[in-house]
Amino acid sequence: QLQASGGGLVQAGGSLRLACAASRTITSTFWSMDMGWYRQAPGKQRTLVASISSGGDINYADSVKGRFTISKDNSRKTVRLQMNSLKPEDTAVYYCKATLNHQDSWGQGTLVTVSS
């Protein structure tokens, strides 16, 4: 089970940090998980924002490169998304996803609203 938190309302240029905790996952299992943050704006499809593999490989959507940072804390079974220089177009519901052995699990989503 994934629990996402950290969303909220922020002005353009501001920052937020999202967290996704896999509290019911065994630590050794979390180590093996690939994690990702996705977002879905109203009327649009869900798209990848950032991902980090179990081996530490990181990918970002072009639209967030240089502004967002994903990190994985295996000891706390948490993946974080630091979002800086937020723009109104970053407004969306943000979801975390865990992938293990080709099986995906999704968190419940957390709303990020960036006002202009």
C-alpha positions in Angstrom: 0.0 0.0 0.0 1.4 3.4 -1.0 0.5 6.6 0.8 1.2 9.8 -0.9 1.3 13.2 0.9 2.7 16.7 0.6 0.4 18.2 -2.0 -1.2 21.6 -1.5 -1.6 25.1 -2.9 1.4 27.1 -3.8 2.2 30.3 -5.7 4.1 30.1 -9.0 7.8 30.0 -8.3 7.3 28.2 -5.0 8.2 24.7 -3.9 6.6 21.6 -2.5 7.9 18.2 -1.5 5.8 15.1 -2.1 6.4 11.9 -0.3 5.2 8.3 -1.0 5.5 5.8 1.8 5.2 2.1 1.4 4.7 1.5 5.1 3.3 -2.1 4.8 6.2 -3.2 2.5 9.0 -5.2 3.8 12.2 -3.2 3.6 14.0 -5.7 1.5 11.1 -5.7 -1.0 11.2 -1.9 -1.2 14.8 -2.1 -2.2 13.9 -4.0 -5.3 11.1 -1.7 -6.3 11.2 0.7 -9.2 9.4 3.9 -8.2 7.8 6.7 -10.1 5.8 9.8 -9.8 3.0 10.5 -12.4 0.6 13.3 -12.7 -2.8 13.8 -14.2 -4.2 17.3 -15.0 -8.0 17.7 -15.5 -9.1 16.4 -18.8 -5.6 15.0 -19.6 -3.9 11.6 -19.5 -1.7 10.5 -16.6 1.9 11.0 -17.6 5.3 10.2 -16.1 7.0 13.0 -14.1 10.0 11.2 -12.7 11.2 7.7 -12.0 13.9 6.0 -10.1 14.9 2.3 -10.5 16.0 -0.1 -7.9 19.5 0.4 -9.2 19.2 4.2 -8.9 18.7 5.1 -12.6 16.6 8.3 -12.8 14.5 9.8 -15.5 12.6 13.0 -15.7 10.0 14.3 -18.1 11.5 17.1 -20.1 9.0 19.6 -18.7 10.4 19.2 -15.1 14.1 18.7 -15.8 16.1 21.0 -13.6 13.2 21.8 -11.4 12.1 18.5 -9.8 14.2 15.9 -8.0 13.2 12.4 -7.2 14.9 10.4 -4.4 14.4 7.0 -2.8 15.0 6.3 0.8 15.1 2.6 1.2 15.6 2.6 4.9 12.4 4.7 5.3 10.6 2.9 2.4 9.8 6.3 1.0 10.2 8.0 -2.4 10.1 11.8 -2.5 9.7 14.4 -5.2 11.1 17.8 -4.5 9.4 20.3 -6.8 11.0 23.8 -7.2 10.1 26.7 -9.4 6.6 25.5 -9.7 4.5 26.7 -12.6 0.7 26.8 -13.1 1.0 24.0 -15.7 2.4 21.7 -12.9 -1.1 21.7 -11.4 -2.3 18.1 -11.3 -3.0 15.2 -9.1 0.3 13.5 -8.4 0.4 9.7 -8.1 3.3 7.4 -7.0 3.7 4.0 -8.5 5.7 1.1 -7.4 6.8 -1.7 -9.8 8.0 -5.1 -8.7 8.3 -8.1 -10.9 6.3 -6.2 -13.6 3.5 -5.7 -11.2 2.4 -2.1 -10.6 0.9 -0.6 -7.5 -0.5 2.9 -7.3 -0.9 5.3 -4.4 -4.1 7.4 -4.0 -2.8 10.7 -5.4 -2.2 14.1 -3.9 -3.4 17.3 -5.4 -0.9 20.0 -6.3 -2.3 23.4 -7.3 0.0 26.2 -8.5 -1.6 29.6 -8.7 -0.3 32.3 -11.0 
